[in-house]
Amino acid sequence: MKTDEYYYILELMQEGYVLLNVSCSRTILAYDYRVVRVNPAFERMTGLSANNVVGKFFSDFGTVFEGICKDCLDKVFRTGKSNSCEIYSNVFDKQFKITFFTPTSSQVACIFRDSTGLAKAEKVLCGAKNAFKKDEKSRASFLSVLSHELRTPLNGIMGALNLLEESFLNEDQCKIIKVALSSAGRLNCFASSLINYLMFETGAVSLHTEVFDLRQKLGNLEKYFQVTFKLKDIQFVLSVDRSVPEEIVGDYRWVQKIIEPLVSNAFTYSKEGIVKLDVAMMNMNDHDCRLLFSVADNGIGIPEESFERIFTPFMQVKNGLDRPYEGAGLGLSICKKIVEIMKGNIAIESTVNKGTTVYVSIPFQLSRDQIDDFFPMASTPLISRKVQML
């Protein structure tokens, strides 16, 4: 490329360009650089005209570009390798990114880029991240205090009422205690649901994975529900398919928070019959698996036009003071949020007056022992059973 063409391109550059002649030989440790050319972009960027810059030494601008530029210039000239640095100029109130290279053996060129906007954006972003982290800690702290201050006295009240119920009471007193226990239980359930809802709304939610035995965990849950269901003429049945691994890796706390409200709803909206929880394998490979949880009842059912409505917070199939069933309408909305965080799917199938089935598919990882047992040699899919999710 001819010199004239080269300089023509430099004149059109959007970045500032400065060409410097080295004022002494390489054998001298201390040397300076004389400005021989600047382009219009440099003039616009700094407000320094070519007439006031060309012919002067770079050291004359030490207060403008700070000492770091001199260090980079010396290093580039000595090694012949390009280099760059970021500086902030108090004179111009701007942040510059400067790239240095040697177009000839006796010259060093500088390309100036105004990075002020980017630097300010990064500063704002950093401040926003710090503020978010601070708010996140504050939200988590608030929810922890709220949970403690609500649940602790409620559990104390319920414990005292249970003890009082076992004492010598007449028939009227027993009825009063049962009403108090029922009210305290409803309030405790609502407090738990509300705290869980607030956790998701404020983003104070995290997954903690661990290896656990799903059959054992669900067995403990089965005992709890069997005691609860004795109050009605309803049988609770748990069925875990043989294909489900003994150990999986995931966060069972949130699995339990999905299953409990689904089974409780099935119990609430059923007068008799069976509430069934089935767990089956959808598919598995050499590292993870996807399980299908289904909760079925033969209760009142849900109209198809209400399917979306029941997953909305504080909404039920029928709202208003005359609704036949109590509750805040948070259970299914929380379930849906948990399922989404766990990268799963939730769907519902229901017929009015015949019953409802809720399907939840959740991915889990396989434990190291399960991987060795199922896939000692290869990583090809072992089981593939597709379930259509709504």
Secondary structure, 3 states (H helix, E strand, C coil): CCHHHHHHHHHHCCCEEEEEEECCCCCCCCCCEEEEEECHHHHHHHCCCHHHHCCCEHHHHHHHHHHHHHHHHHHHHHHCCCEEEEEEECCCCEEEEEEEECCCCCEEEEEEEECHHHHHHHHHHHHHHHHHHHHHHHHHHHHHHHHHHHHHHHHHHHHHHHHHHCCCCCHHHHHHHHHHHHHHHHHHHHHHHHHHHHHHHHCCCCCCCEEEEHHHHHHHHHHHHHHHHCCCEEEEEEEECCCCCCEEEECHHHHHHHHHHHHHHHHHCCCEEEEEEEEEEEEECCCEEEEEEEEEECCCCCCHHHCCHHHCCCCCCCCCCCCCCCCCCCHHHHHHHHHHHCCCEEEEEEECCCEEEEEEEEEEEECHHHHHHHCCCCCCCCEECCCCCC
